[in-house]
Amino acid sequence: MLKRISSIGLLVVCFLCSAPSFAAEAQKTVAYQNNAYNFQLQYPADWKAKEGIMGSVVAFMSSAEPAGQPHFNANIVLEDVSGYPGLTLEKYAAISIEQLHRGFADFQLTSNSPFILSNQPARLLTYTCKQSGYDFVMLQVLSLYNSKAYVIIMGTEKTLFPQYEVTARAMINSFTFK
């Protein structure tokens, strides 16, 4: 069931290592809306949004770093959990953390706290890991809504993370279920 989320998390980190550079746009933020999965959020206008990358519904990539270097990357992943009646957010988070431990070298969970995502209960995970010779800092928000697990995965290389943290949290806080 939930192996898909940790596998996607691993792919997201690999993608961070190889994301291409994109041209900047003039606007400060733009809205991304997904009618099929009933959510929307704001993201920086000079970033690129790509649907369907590595199993994600959508991935947002910064354009500030040179090609070949890790880029800040944000992904929205959904998983149908309708076949698991009684699955709680706490259980889903525990399974996700266990899979992250198994999937990443030097995985360190730095926080696991209650969170509210679009007026719905959620968990906010912060962790560090290593992949492809880089140290990463990641934020992951988990929420169960309408028989789906919504997972927002964001992160970048450790030295770049401080310059993106405010943007990451603004994107998370702009997320709304429709």
C-alpha positions as CSV (number, residue, x, y, z in Angstrom):
1,M,0.0,0.0,0.0
2,L,2.2,2.8,1.3
3,K,5.5,1.7,-0.4
4,R,4.6,4.0,-3.2
5,I,5.0,7.2,-1.1
6,S,8.5,6.4,0.1
7,S,9.6,5.3,-3.4
8,I,8.3,8.6,-4.7
9,G,10.2,10.4,-1.9
10,L,13.4,8.7,-3.1
11,L,12.7,9.7,-6.7
12,V,12.0,13.3,-5.6
13,V,15.4,13.5,-3.9
14,C,17.1,12.0,-7.0
15,F,15.2,14.6,-9.1
16,L,16.5,17.4,-6.9
17,C,20.0,16.4,-8.0
18,S,19.3,16.6,-11.7
19,A,16.6,19.2,-12.2
20,P,17.2,21.5,-15.2
21,S,17.2,25.2,-15.0
22,F,14.1,27.1,-16.2
23,A,13.6,30.7,-17.4
24,A,12.1,33.2,-15.0
25,E,8.7,34.8,-15.4
26,A,7.6,38.4,-14.4
27,Q,4.9,37.5,-11.8
28,K,5.6,37.1,-8.2
29,T,3.3,34.1,-7.5
30,V,0.8,32.1,-9.6
31,A,-2.0,29.8,-8.8
32,Y,-1.9,26.1,-9.6
33,Q,-5.3,24.4,-9.6
34,N,-6.0,20.8,-10.0
35,N,-9.7,20.0,-10.7
36,A,-9.2,16.3,-10.9
37,Y,-7.9,16.0,-7.4
38,N,-9.6,19.1,-5.9
39,F,-6.8,21.2,-4.6
40,Q,-5.0,24.4,-5.4
41,L,-1.9,26.4,-4.2
42,Q,0.3,29.3,-4.9
43,Y,3.9,28.9,-6.1
44,P,6.6,31.4,-7.2
45,A,6.0,32.6,-10.8
46,D,9.6,32.0,-11.8
47,W,9.3,28.3,-11.0
48,K,8.1,25.7,-13.4
49,A,5.1,23.4,-12.7
50,K,5.2,20.0,-14.4
51,E,2.4,17.4,-14.0
52,G,3.0,13.7,-13.8
53,I,6.7,13.7,-13.0
54,M,7.9,10.5,-11.1
55,G,4.4,9.6,-10.0
56,S,3.5,13.0,-8.6
57,V,0.4,14.9,-9.4
58,V,2.5,18.0,-9.9
59,A,6.1,19.0,-9.2
60,F,7.3,22.6,-8.8
61,M,10.9,23.4,-9.5
62,S,13.0,26.5,-8.7
63,S,15.0,28.0,-11.4
64,A,17.6,29.8,-9.4
65,E,20.4,27.1,-9.3
66,P,22.6,26.3,-12.3
67,A,21.8,23.1,-14.3
68,G,23.4,20.0,-12.7
69,Q,23.0,21.3,-9.1
70,P,20.2,20.5,-6.7
71,H,17.1,22.7,-7.1
72,F,14.4,23.3,-4.6
73,N,11.6,21.0,-5.5
74,A,8.1,20.6,-4.3
75,N,5.8,17.7,-5.2
76,I,2.2,16.8,-4.5
77,V,1.6,13.0,-4.4
78,L,-1.7,11.3,-3.9
79,E,-2.5,7.8,-2.8
80,D,-5.9,6.1,-2.8
81,V,-6.4,4.8,0.8
82,S,-10.1,3.8,0.4
83,G,-9.1,0.1,0.7
84,Y,-7.8,0.7,4.2
85,P,-10.8,1.4,6.4
86,G,-9.8,2.7,9.8
87,L,-6.5,4.0,8.6
88,T,-5.6,7.0,10.8
89,L,-3.4,9.9,10.1
90,E,-1.1,8.9,12.9
91,K,-0.8,5.3,11.5
92,Y,-0.2,6.7,8.0
93,A,2.5,9.0,9.3
94,A,4.2,6.2,11.3
95,I,4.3,3.9,8.2
96,S,5.7,6.8,6.1
97,I,8.4,7.5,8.6
98,E,9.3,3.8,8.7
99,Q,9.6,3.7,5.0
100,L,11.7,6.8,4.9
101,H,14.1,5.2,7.4
102,R,14.5,2.2,5.1
103,G,14.7,4.2,1.9
104,F,17.3,7.0,2.7
105,A,20.9,6.8,3.8
106,D,21.5,8.7,7.0
107,F,17.7,9.5,7.4
108,Q,17.2,11.6,10.5
109,L,13.7,12.7,11.5
110,T,14.1,16.2,13.1
111,S,10.4,16.9,13.7
112,N,7.0,15.2,13.5
113,S,4.3,17.6,14.6
114,P,0.5,18.1,14.2
115,F,-0.4,20.5,11.5
116,I,-3.5,21.9,9.8
117,L,-3.6,21.7,6.0
118,S,-6.6,23.6,4.5
119,N,-8.6,23.2,7.8
120,Q,-7.9,19.4,7.8
121,P,-5.7,17.5,10.3
122,A,-2.2,16.8,9.0
123,R,1.3,15.9,10.1
124,L,4.4,18.0,9.3
125,L,7.6,16.0,9.1
126,T,11.0,17.5,8.8
127,Y,14.0,15.3,8.1
128,T,17.5,15.2,6.7
129,C,18.9,12.5,4.4
130,K,21.7,11.8,2.0
131,Q,21.4,11.0,-1.7
132,S,23.8,11.1,-4.6
133,G,26.5,12.7,-2.5
134,Y,24.3,15.5,-1.2
135,D,22.8,16.3,2.2
136,F,19.2,17.2,1.9
137,V,16.6,18.9,4.2
138,M,13.1,17.9,3.5
139,L,9.6,19.0,4.6
140,Q,6.7,16.5,4.2
141,V,3.1,17.2,5.0
142,L,0.7,14.3,5.2
143,S,-3.1,14.6,5.3
144,L,-6.0,12.1,4.7
145,Y,-8.9,13.7,2.9
146,N,-11.8,12.1,0.9
147,S,-10.2,8.6,1.0
148,K,-6.9,9.9,-0.4
149,A,-3.6,10.5,1.3
150,Y,-2.3,13.9,0.2
151,V,1.5,14.2,0.5
152,I,3.4,17.4,-0.1
153,I,7.2,16.7,-0.3
154,M,9.6,19.7,-0.4
155,G,13.3,20.1,-0.1
156,T,16.7,20.8,-1.3
157,E,20.4,20.5,-0.5
158,K,21.1,21.4,3.1
159,T,23.1,24.7,2.4
160,L,20.3,26.0,0.1
161,F,17.4,25.1,2.3
162,P,17.4,28.3,4.5
163,Q,16.9,30.5,1.5
164,Y,13.8,28.4,0.5
165,E,12.2,27.7,3.8
166,V,9.9,30.7,3.9
167,T,8.8,30.0,0.3
168,A,8.1,26.3,1.1
169,R,6.0,27.2,4.1
170,A,4.1,29.8,2.1
171,M,3.3,27.2,-0.5
172,I,2.1,24.8,2.1
173,N,0.0,27.4,3.8
174,S,-1.6,28.4,0.5
175,F,-2.7,24.8,-0.2
176,T,-6.5,24.4,-0.1
177,F,-8.8,21.6,-0.8
178,K,-11.6,22.6,-3.1
